[in-house]
Amino acid sequence: MSLKHATETLRRVTSSIAVRLTLWYALLSVVLIAAAGSALYWVLAAQLRQVDSQILASKINAVHSALSRHAGNAEALRHETQLEASTIRGVFIWVSRPPAGIIARGRDFNPLLDSPRPFTKSPNTLKKEEWKWKIHDHDHYLIMAQRFADHPPTTIYVAISTTQNAQFLAIYRQVLLLATTLVLLAAVAAGYLIARRGLRPVAHLAQIIDELGAGQLHRRVAEEHWPSELHTLAANFDRLLGRLEASFNRISRFSADLAHELRTPLHILRGEAEIALSRNRNPADYQACIESAMEEYGRLSRMVDALLFLARAEQPDAQIDTPLLDNRDEVAAVCAFYQAMADELGVALVNRAIGSVVANPGLLRRALGNLLDNALRHTPAGGQVGIRTAIRPSLLQIIVSDSGSGIAPEDLPHVFDRFYCADAARLRQGQGQGTGLGLAIVRSIMQLHGGEVALQSELGRGTTITLSFPMITTEALASHQR
């Protein structure tokens, strides 16, 4: 249980951005300090060994010169060897010549020869060779030897104590470890303070967001001075607030409009029922009351059907079947349905549609039916309602235009809103007549197809509505048909 608690605590701690930044900052600081210190350490160690190697090489050359000068004088050779060994503290020299062995040595006591662990290596070539030798844990030497092909062959050994160098490097390593530890602690403390200070605007932004409610959707957070890293986030959040505010207002307006639209038929039904029940009436009066009620029931039913369709269309996973359709045939079928209405109103209905479109046939006919019904009801006798097609880059457009009454400019931005009502607007027509949902349904149908709907209108001169469907390429069409 304690392990689980510790794991959960560790997870909560490491989930903090400030802690993560602190850990990364501390890790980077330690790595850089350790890398720099290690590099300096190896450079220093190499430099100390290079200096010792130069000293040893110079001693070998000096002893070899003495050996050449005093080839037959052993006493002079020993004197020269002792003299070279005495010039630098911690240097030991000896000369070996088989079979006589050591013929000269720099000092009477040589720890490399007289210790329990004597040096026994010898060079294999005529080049200088080096070895590190340790007699005790704290007694280190660097040895260089060179064999000369004299008559007889002679080997000169020179050793120098590196104990002080080893102690110096050990102290350096300890100081480096201590410095790295102190840097780690300082980096953790300073990094956490820097991270907390740097993330203070994030906490402020979180506090502002936490204070927002349905009544503060008009507030904007990008107006304050934010760091450049948070400015984009604040701007995006403002856009989100704008969308939420628009959606909230639209839902509020939709709720009010829905209540109003439902209240009207309900009041009519209730009023007619109260009048019918106020006194005894003949069958004809009851029949008229029931017929009026049926009209209102039909209106309510169409409204509910339209709202259900809009709700299903707005689902994120909504999918439709979209075969390849002939535009002229589909438009002709819709025009045939509305031809009787056009003849009754004295309006000419013209079909100039051509080409093909990838769309759902039922939804396409419903959208066109809504537009035709709307256009016919707002076009005076002798006018004309026409449907044609146009091909634009990557778009196929079906255009419905009329010579009707048109829509006022102030109403144009709202014509696709649900239940929007205006004297000149034509929203309360179409399939679901009297519900104010006709154009909203058209927009939802176009969104399901990945297309768009656009409206242009001028009072007294008519309205043009354009349905833009994405064009499909030949390759995509072949795959679509398969």
RONURO-117272 format. One line per field, with one value per residue (C-alpha): residue in one letter; x, y, z. Coordinates in Angstrom, 1 decimal, always signed. Each point is the difference from the previous one (the first is absolute). Layout:
BEGIN
code: A:...
east: X:...
north: Y:...
up: Z:...
//
This chain:
BEGIN
code: M:S:L:K:H:A:T:E:T:L:R:R:V:T:S:S:I:A:V:R:L:T:L:W:Y:A:L:L:S:V:V:L:I:A:A:A:G:S:A:L:Y:W:V:L:A:A:Q:L:R:Q:V:D:S:Q:I:L:A:S:K:I:N:A:V:H:S:A:L:S:R:H:A:G:N:A:E:A:L:R:H:E:T:Q:L:E:A:S:T:I:R:G:V:F:I:W:V:S:R:P:P:A:G:I:I:A:R:G:R:D:F:N:P:L:L:D:S:P:R:P:F:T:K:S:P:N:T:L:K:K:E:E:W:K:W:K:I:H:D:H:D:H:Y:L:I:M:A:Q:R:F:A:D:H:P:P:T:T:I:Y:V:A:I:S:T:T:Q:N:A:Q:F:L:A:I:Y:R:Q:V:L:L:L:A:T:T:L:V:L:L:A:A:V:A:A:G:Y:L:I:A:R:R:G:L:R:P:V:A:H:L:A:Q:I:I:D:E:L:G:A:G:Q:L:H:R:R:V:A:E:E:H:W:P:S:E:L:H:T:L:A:A:N:F:D:R:L:L:G:R:L:E:A:S:F:N:R:I:S:R:F:S:A:D:L:A:H:E:L:R:T:P:L:H:I:L:R:G:E:A:E:I:A:L:S:R:N:R:N:P:A:D:Y:Q:A:C:I:E:S:A:M:E:E:Y:G:R:L:S:R:M:V:D:A:L:L:F:L:A:R:A:E:Q:P:D:A:Q:I:D:T:P:L:L:D:N:R:D:E:V:A:A:V:C:A:F:Y:Q:A:M:A:D:E:L:G:V:A:L:V:N:R:A:I:G:S:V:V:A:N:P:G:L:L:R:R:A:L:G:N:L:L:D:N:A:L:R:H:T:P:A:G:G:Q:V:G:I:R:T:A:I:R:P:S:L:L:Q:I:I:V:S:D:S:G:S:G:I:A:P:E:D:L:P:H:V:F:D:R:F:Y:C:A:D:A:A:R:L:R:Q:G:Q:G:Q:G:T:G:L:G:L:A:I:V:R:S:I:M:Q:L:H:G:G:E:V:A:L:Q:S:E:L:G:R:G:T:T:I:T:L:S:F:P:M:I:T:T:E:A:L:A:S:H:Q:R
east: +0.0:+2.9:+1.6:-3.2:-0.3:+3.6:-0.6:-3.2:+1.9:+2.8:-2.4:-1.8:+3.3:+1.5:-3.3:+0.8:+1.5:+2.1:+1.4:+0.8:+1.7:+2.0:+1.1:+1.0:+1.8:+1.8:+0.9:+1.4:+2.0:+1.5:+0.8:+1.7:+2.0:+1.0:+0.9:+2.1:+1.6:+0.8:+1.5:+2.2:+0.9:+1.2:+1.9:+1.7:+0.9:+1.3:+2.1:+1.5:+0.9:+1.4:+2.3:+1.2:+0.6:+2.1:+2.1:+0.5:+1.0:+2.5:+1.6:+0.3:+1.7:+2.4:+0.9:+0.6:+2.3:+1.9:+0.1:+1.6:+2.6:+0.9:-0.2:+2.9:-0.3:-2.6:+0.7:-0.6:-3.2:-1.3:+0.9:-1.8:-3.0:-0.3:+0.5:-2.9:-2.3:+0.7:-1.0:-3.7:-1.7:-1.7:+2.0:+1.7:+2.5:+1.7:+1.9:-0.1:+2.4:-0.1:+1.5:+1.4:-3.5:-0.2:+3.2:-1.1:-2.9:-0.9:-0.5:+0.9:-3.6:-2.3:-3.7:-0.5:+2.9:+0.1:-3.7:-1.9:-1.5:+3.0:-0.4:+0.7:-1.1:+2.4:-0.3:-0.6:+1.3:+2.5:-2.7:-0.9:-2.7:-2.1:-1.7:-2.0:+1.1:-1.5:+1.8:-2.5:-3.5:+1.4:+3.5:-0.3:+2.8:+0.4:+2.8:+1.7:+2.7:+1.9:+2.3:+3.1:+1.8:+3.5:+2.8:-1.1:-3.8:-1.1:-3.4:-0.6:-2.9:-1.3:-2.9:-1.8:-2.3:-3.6:-1.4:-0.5:-1.6:-2.4:-0.8:-0.6:-2.3:-1.9:-0.6:-1.1:-2.5:-1.3:-0.4:-1.7:-2.4:-0.7:-0.5:-2.3:-2.1:-0.2:-0.9:-2.7:-1.5:+0.3:-1.5:-2.9:-0.8:+0.6:-1.7:-3.1:-0.2:+0.6:-2.6:-2.6:+0.6:-0.1:-3.2:-1.7:-1.9:-1.3:-1.4:-1.5:-1.6:-1.4:-1.5:-1.7:-1.4:-1.2:-1.9:-1.8:-3.6:-3.1:-0.3:+3.6:+0.2:+0.4:+3.3:+3.3:+3.3:+2.4:-0.5:+2.5:+3.8:+1.0:+3.4:+0.4:-0.4:-3.4:-1.2:-1.1:-1.7:-1.9:-1.0:-1.2:-1.9:-1.6:-1.2:-1.3:-1.9:-1.4:-1.3:-1.4:-1.7:-1.5:-1.1:-1.4:-1.9:-1.2:-1.2:-1.7:-1.7:-0.9:-1.5:-2.0:-1.1:-0.9:-2.1:-1.7:-0.6:-1.4:-2.1:-1.9:-1.5:-0.6:-1.9:-2.0:-0.8:-1.0:-2.1:-1.9:-0.6:-1.2:-2.4:-1.2:-0.7:-1.5:-3.5:-1.6:+0.7:-1.1:+2.2:+1.2:+1.5:+1.8:+1.2:+1.4:+1.7:+1.6:+1.1:+1.7:+1.6:+1.3:+1.7:+1.7:+1.0:+1.5:+1.9:+1.3:+0.9:+2.0:+1.8:+1.0:+1.1:+2.1:+1.6:+0.8:+1.6:+2.2:+1.0:+1.0:+1.9:+2.1:+1.3:+3.8:-0.2:-2.9:+0.6:-2.0:+0.0:+1.1:-0.4:+0.7:-3.2:-1.2:-0.8:-2.7:-1.9:+0.1:-1.1:-2.7:-1.5:-0.2:-1.4:-2.7:-1.1:-0.3:-1.3:-3.6:+0.7:+1.9:-2.9:-2.4:+2.1:+0.7:+3.7:+2.3:+2.2:+3.1:+2.5:+3.4:+2.0:+2.7:+2.9:+0.4:+0.4:+1.0:-2.8:-2.6:-3.1:-2.6:+1.9:+0.7:-3.7:-1.0:+2.4:-1.2:-3.6:+0.5:+1.5:-2.7:-2.8:+1.5:+0.6:-3.4:-1.9:+2.0:-0.1:-3.0:-2.1:+1.8:+3.4:+2.5:+1.9:+3.0:+2.5:+3.3:+3.5:+3.5:+3.4:+2.7:+3.5:-0.5:-3.7:-3.3:-2.8:-3.7:-1.6:-3.6:-1.1:-3.3:-1.5:-1.9:-0.2:+3.6:+1.4:+0.9:+3.8:-0.3:-1.6:+2.5:+2.5:-2.7:-2.0:+1.6:-0.7:-2.7:-3.4:+1.3:-3.0:-0.1:-2.7:+2.1:+1.9:-1.2:+0.9:-3.3:-0.6:+1.1:-0.2:-1.2:-2.0:-0.5:+2.8:+2.8:+2.3:+0.1:+3.3:+1.6:-0.7:+1.5:+3.2:+0.2:-0.4:+2.8:+2.3:-0.7:+1.2:+3.1:-1.3:-1.3:-3.1:+0.0:-2.8:-0.2:-3.1:-1.3:-3.3:-2.5:+2.4:+0.2:+2.2:+2.7:+1.1:+3.1:+0.7:+3.7:+1.0:+3.6:+1.1:+1.2:+3.1:+0.0:+2.2:-2.1:-3.2:+1.3:+0.8:-3.4:-1.9:+1.9
north: +0.0:+2.4:-0.8:+0.8:+3.3:+0.9:-0.7:+2.1:+2.9:-0.2:+0.0:+3.1:+1.8:-0.7:+1.0:+3.6:+2.1:+2.0:-3.2:-1.4:+3.2:+0.0:-3.5:+0.6:+3.2:-1.7:-3.0:+2.3:+2.0:-3.1:-1.5:+3.2:+0.5:-3.7:+0.0:+3.2:-1.2:-3.5:+1.6:+2.3:-3.0:-2.1:+2.9:+0.7:-3.7:-0.3:+3.2:-1.3:-3.3:+1.8:+2.1:-3.1:-1.8:+2.9:+0.0:-3.8:+0.2:+2.8:-2.1:-3.0:+2.2:+1.5:-3.4:-1.5:+2.9:-0.7:-3.6:+0.9:+2.2:-2.4:-3.3:-1.5:+1.9:-1.5:+2.4:+3.0:-1.5:-0.5:+3.5:+1.5:-2.2:+1.1:+3.6:-0.2:-1.7:+2.7:+2.9:-0.7:-1.4:-3.3:-1.1:-3.5:-1.2:-3.3:-1.5:-3.7:-1.9:-3.8:-2.1:+2.4:+1.2:+3.5:+1.9:+3.4:+1.4:+3.5:-0.5:-2.6:-0.8:-0.5:-0.9:-1.5:-2.4:-0.5:-0.3:-3.3:+0.6:+0.9:+1.2:-2.8:+1.2:+0.8:+1.6:-2.4:+2.5:+2.7:+2.7:+1.6:-1.8:+1.2:-1.8:+1.0:-1.7:-0.1:-1.4:+0.9:+1.5:+3.5:-0.5:+0.5:+0.3:+0.6:-2.0:+0.5:-2.4:-0.2:-2.7:+1.0:-2.3:+0.8:-2.5:-1.5:+1.0:+2.3:+0.9:+3.3:+0.2:+3.3:+0.3:+3.0:+0.0:+1.0:-0.3:+3.8:+0.1:-2.8:+1.8:+3.2:-1.7:-1.7:+3.3:+1.4:-2.8:+0.6:+3.7:-0.8:-2.3:+2.5:+2.8:-2.2:-0.8:+3.7:+1.0:-2.7:+1.4:+3.6:-1.0:-1.7:+2.9:+2.7:-2.0:-0.5:+3.7:+1.0:-2.5:+1.1:+3.6:-0.8:-1.9:+2.7:+1.3:-3.6:+0.0:+3.4:-1.2:-3.1:+2.3:+2.2:-3.1:-1.4:+3.2:-0.1:-1.1:+0.2:+3.7:+0.8:-1.4:+3.5:+0.4:-0.3:-1.0:+1.0:+3.6:-0.4:+0.0:-3.7:-1.5:-0.9:-3.7:+0.7:+2.6:-2.6:-2.0:+3.0:+1.0:-3.5:+0.0:+3.3:-1.5:-3.0:+2.4:+1.8:-3.3:-1.0:+3.4:-0.3:-3.5:+0.9:+2.9:-2.1:-2.7:+2.6:+1.5:-3.4:-1.0:+3.3:-0.4:-3.7:+0.9:+2.7:-2.3:-2.7:+2.4:+1.4:-3.4:-1.1:+3.3:-0.5:-3.6:+0.9:+3.0:-2.0:-2.8:+2.4:+1.7:-3.5:-1.0:+3.2:-1.1:-2.6:+0.2:-1.8:-2.6:+2.4:+2.3:-2.9:-1.2:+3.5:+0.1:-3.4:+1.0:+3.2:-2.1:-2.5:+2.9:+1.0:-3.6:-0.1:+3.1:-1.4:-3.3:+1.7:+2.1:-3.0:-1.9:+3.0:+0.3:-3.7:+0.2:+3.0:-1.8:-3.1:+2.0:+1.8:-3.3:-0.2:-3.6:+0.7:-1.8:-0.1:-2.1:+2.2:-1.7:+1.8:+1.7:+1.7:+3.6:+0.5:-3.2:+0.9:+3.6:-1.1:-2.3:+2.9:+2.3:-2.5:-0.1:+3.8:+0.6:+0.0:+2.6:+2.1:-0.2:+1.0:+3.0:+1.0:-0.4:-1.5:-2.9:-0.4:-2.9:+0.7:-2.4:-2.2:-2.2:-2.4:+0.4:-2.3:+0.4:-1.9:+0.0:+0.4:+2.8:+1.8:-0.1:+1.2:+3.0:+0.9:-0.5:+2.5:+2.5:-0.3:+0.1:+3.2:+1.6:-0.8:+1.5:+3.2:+0.5:+2.0:-1.3:+0.3:-0.4:-2.8:-2.5:-1.6:-2.7:-0.3:-1.4:+1.6:-1.6:+1.8:-1.1:-3.1:+0.9:-0.9:+2.5:-0.4:+3.5:+0.8:+3.5:+1.8:+3.4:+0.3:+2.6:-0.5:+0.3:+3.2:+0.5:+0.0:-3.4:-1.7:-1.0:-1.8:-1.8:-3.4:+0.3:-2.3:+1.7:+3.3:+2.1:+3.2:+1.6:-0.1:-3.1:-3.3:-2.3:-1.2:-1.9:-3.2:-3.5:+0.5:+3.1:+2.4:-1.4:+2.4:-3.0:-0.4:+1.8:-1.4:-3.5:+1.0:+1.2:-3.3:-2.1:+1.9:-0.4:-3.8:+0.0:+2.1:+2.9:+3.5:+2.0:+3.7:+2.5:+3.3:+2.1:+3.5:+1.4:+0.1:-1.8:-3.6:-2.5:-2.3:-3.0:-2.0:-3.6:-0.8:-3.7:-1.1:-1.3:-3.6:-1.0:-2.8:-2.2:+0.7:-0.6:-3.4:-0.9:+1.4:-2.1:-3.2
up: +0.0:+0.8:-3.3:-1.8:+2.0:-0.9:-3.7:+0.0:+1.8:-2.5:-2.9:+1.4:+0.6:-3.5:-1.6:+0.9:-2.9:+2.5:+1.5:-3.5:-1.0:+3.2:-0.5:-3.6:+0.9:+2.9:-2.2:-2.7:+2.4:+1.6:-3.4:-1.2:+3.2:+0.1:-3.7:+0.4:+3.2:-1.5:-3.1:+2.1:+2.2:-3.0:-1.5:+3.3:+0.5:-3.5:+0.4:+3.3:-1.6:-3.1:+2.3:+1.9:-3.4:-1.2:+3.2:-0.3:-3.7:+0.8:+2.8:-2.3:-2.6:+2.6:+1.5:-3.5:-0.8:+3.2:-0.9:-3.4:+1.6:+2.8:-1.8:+1.9:+3.2:+2.3:+2.9:-2.2:-1.4:+3.6:+0.9:-3.1:+0.7:+3.7:-1.1:-2.5:+2.6:+2.6:-2.1:+0.3:+3.1:-0.4:-3.0:+0.0:-2.7:-0.5:-2.9:-0.8:-2.2:-0.2:+1.3:+2.6:+0.9:+1.5:-0.7:+1.4:+2.1:+1.0:+3.7:+2.6:+0.6:-2.9:+1.0:-3.5:+0.5:+3.7:+0.9:+0.6:-3.5:-2.2:-3.6:-2.4:-3.4:-2.9:-3.4:-2.9:-2.7:-0.4:+0.5:+3.3:+1.9:+3.0:+2.9:+3.0:+3.2:+3.4:+3.0:+2.7:-0.3:+0.3:-1.6:-3.8:-2.6:-3.6:-1.6:-3.4:-1.4:-3.2:-1.3:-2.0:-2.4:+1.4:+0.5:+2.2:-0.1:+2.8:+1.4:+1.8:+2.5:+1.4:+2.4:+1.6:+2.9:-1.0:+3.5:+0.3:-3.4:+1.0:+3.2:-1.8:-2.5:+2.8:+1.7:-3.3:-0.4:+3.5:-0.7:-3.3:+1.7:+2.7:-2.5:-2.1:+3.1:+1.0:-3.5:+0.0:+3.2:-1.2:-3.4:+1.7:+2.2:-2.6:-2.7:+2.0:+0.9:-3.7:-1.2:+2.6:-1.0:-3.7:+0.4:+2.0:-3.1:-0.6:+3.6:-0.6:-3.3:+1.8:+2.7:-2.6:-1.8:+3.3:+0.7:-3.4:+0.0:-2.2:+0.9:-0.9:-3.5:-1.3:+1.8:-1.9:+1.5:-2.9:+0.9:+2.9:-0.5:-0.4:-0.8:-3.7:+0.8:+1.6:-2.4:-2.7:+2.7:+1.3:-3.5:-0.8:+3.3:-0.9:-3.2:+1.9:+2.3:-3.0:-1.4:+3.3:+0.4:-3.5:+0.7:+3.4:-1.5:-2.9:+2.4:+2.2:-3.0:-1.3:+3.3:+0.1:-3.7:+0.6:+3.0:-2.1:-2.9:+2.2:+2.0:-3.1:-1.2:+3.6:+0.8:-3.2:+0.8:+3.6:-1.1:-2.6:+2.5:+2.7:-2.6:-1.1:+3.6:+1.1:-1.2:-2.1:-3.7:-3.1:-1.7:-2.7:+2.7:+1.6:-3.4:-0.7:+3.4:-0.6:-3.5:+1.4:+2.7:-2.6:-1.8:+3.2:+0.7:-3.4:+0.6:+3.3:-1.6:-2.8:+2.6:+2.0:-3.1:-1.1:+3.5:+0.1:-3.4:+1.0:+3.2:-1.9:-2.6:+2.7:+1.4:-0.6:-1.3:-2.3:-3.4:-3.1:-3.2:-3.0:-3.4:-3.3:-1.1:-3.2:+0.9:-2.7:+1.1:+3.7:-0.7:-2.4:+2.6:+2.5:-2.6:-1.0:+3.7:+0.2:-3.5:+1.1:+2.7:-2.6:-2.4:+2.7:+0.9:-3.6:+0.4:-2.7:+1.2:-2.2:+0.2:-1.5:+2.1:-1.7:+1.1:+2.9:+3.7:+2.8:+2.6:+1.9:-2.2:+2.9:+1.6:-3.3:-0.9:+3.5:-0.3:-3.4:+1.1:+2.9:-2.4:-2.7:+2.5:+1.5:-3.4:-1.4:+3.0:-0.3:-3.7:-1.4:-2.9:-3.3:+1.7:-0.5:+2.1:-1.7:+0.9:-1.8:+0.6:-0.1:+0.2:+2.0:+0.9:+2.3:+0.3:-1.7:+0.8:-0.2:-0.2:+0.8:-0.9:-0.1:-0.8:+3.2:+2.8:+1.3:+3.5:+1.9:+0.5:+3.8:-0.1:-2.2:+2.7:+1.9:-2.7:+0.8:+3.7:+1.4:+0.6:-1.2:-1.1:-2.0:-2.2:-3.1:+0.8:-1.3:+2.9:+1.0:-3.2:-1.7:+1.2:+3.5:-1.0:+2.9:+2.1:-1.1:-0.5:-3.8:-0.7:+3.2:-1.4:-3.4:+1.8:+2.1:-3.2:-1.7:+3.1:-0.1:-3.6:+0.8:-2.0:+0.6:-0.6:-0.9:-0.4:-1.9:+0.0:-0.9:+1.1:-2.9:-2.4:+1.2:+1.8:-1.1:+2.1:-1.0:+1.2:-0.5:+0.0:-0.1:-3.4:-0.1:-2.1:-2.5:+2.2:+3.1:-2.1:-1.1:+3.6:+1.1:-2.5:+1.1
//
